[in-house]
Amino acid sequence: MKKPVIVPRYKGLRNIASFIQNPIPYLMEFGEVYGKTYVFYLAGLIKSSMTTDPEVALHVLRKNHRKYKKSTIQTESLAKFVGKGLLTSEGAYWLKQRRLIQPGFHRDKLNQVAELMMDEVQVYFEKLEKQKKISLNKAMNELAFKIVGRTLFSVDTDANNLFELSDVVSELQEYIIKKERKVYLRWWFHLSGMERKKRKRARDATKILDEYIQNRKKTQAEKGDLLDMLLSTRYEDGSGMTDTQLIEESLILFVAGHETSANAMTWAFYEIAKYPEIIDRIKQEALQCEGSLLERLKQLQYTEQVIKEVMRMYPPVYIVDRVSKEDDQIGDWEIKKNTLVLLFIYGMHNDPKIWNKPELFDPERFNETNINQIPKGAYLPFGSGPRMCIGNAFAMMEMKIILSEWAKRFEYKVLTKNVGLKPQISIRTDKEVFVEIT
Ligand code: HEM
């Protein structure tokens, strides 16, 4: 590992408006010119070390993770709005919470929610069947939200006002990203009253969740879901989670658990529409699998390959950030304390030095043989190390059900052309993608 090249500061200021809209093309270009790891000034101001090097990614996330923490984008900017939940907390508090919540995502627990997921998908697809033209983005967002609500919190989103949460969360994410990218305009966000307005929106979200949680406490109904577990779980000293903790952890699961899967599914349907043979294989696999739902899901190997390839081409979380807590070293690269390291996952997943013709959508990259050829650390849609996504298996199960049930039930045509990337906290499409269902 060589010392990274420093990109001249003025280059971080060139085309700043379009960089803010979508930094991905610029970062891809920098990668070609300056190599896998380089030092770059975001908006000409914030010094960061950008990397697409799998070795660095594994070093920071796994091997030497103790020397790194999340940046303030998550632990302060996002936490200001959604509180300190698993995604936004750090250190000993995070570890205590992770240990507490992890069993809720254990494979046995997931197996119990598979039927619920399937049920939500069937009901939702029946509703879609009655429409001719649908917005994929809206449909996938709604469906993923319903799945998290139903499986983890036993919420019937049609009967409760929790749906408003989805809009609030989306709005807040857009605001936070805008604020982070337009660092030089932060003062304006405060003076204009925008910050106050958004904080009020965040409070609306917590109020909705609070009401729901208080209601559950009052009725003492046992649903056997994650919320039950959060309510009944005890720390070593015998105390339970406070109301604030319950709200914060629940909100984080809604935030982290629905838009990522929804975006992956929107990209999946957009991309595979170009390859009728891929859709046909997914459909045949879904029709031929047999046994219980869990056995059938295990047999959907090709469908899984397709999902993995979608997340290679369009990784929902396209940048993972860390800051060094102390000096560190990788080869000749001396990493000083407080260095912001940005792991550019999209760049890594689309690097021609790692992937043969990365611009081609090819699920065979993930077949039983080829998957072993992928260099270690080069494919990280769910991150790696102790802070790897807690909903990893949940999301894979959910996406397999959605993709296979869709292929069995619908034929469709994409109506929206020239769809591009809109990187927010996860990568959205830059316009709404409409499809006609036949
Ligand atoms: C395709 C879907 C998903 C993708 C691509 C994804 C990706 C990720 C990534 C990359 C991280 C690590 C971030 C970092 O290290 O800084 C993460 C963390 C997290 N994800 Fe996911 N995620 C998905 C679905 C879900 C679901 C369905 C849930 C919950 C229901 C969830 C809950 C979380 C939580 C709570 C964390 C923080 C974990 C911790 O720090 O302990 N995610 N996710």
Residues whose N, C-alpha, C, O or C-beta is under 5 A from the ligand:
A	BS01	HEM	L86 L87 R98 L253 A256 G257 T260 S261 A264 P316 V317 V320 D321 L380 P381 F382 G383 P386 R387 M388 C389 I390 G391 F394 A395
